[in-house]
């Protein structure tokens, strides 16, 4: 499912216009992105949680040349699936 399909499903489910469903979807996504950008964690019970993992700098290799390079430290978002979602996916419901 992509974003457009999500908007369509939301519009059908709560019986609102496509424009309203798009506004709701964009607001939720923007709120999640903004919170993660501020370094906050997000937990949605039954679904999962989004956290920011911090990775230290390390020495790596350029795959093309084999030359050693230093990879800068970075922060990446990480999703940890919730128990209820994991069980529903595993049971196919």
Beta strands, then each sheet from edge to edge (+ up, - down):
strand 1: 42-44
strand 2: 48-55
strand 3: 58-61
strand 4: 68-71
strand 5: 74-81
sheet 1: 1+ 2- 5+
sheet 2: 3+ 4-
end
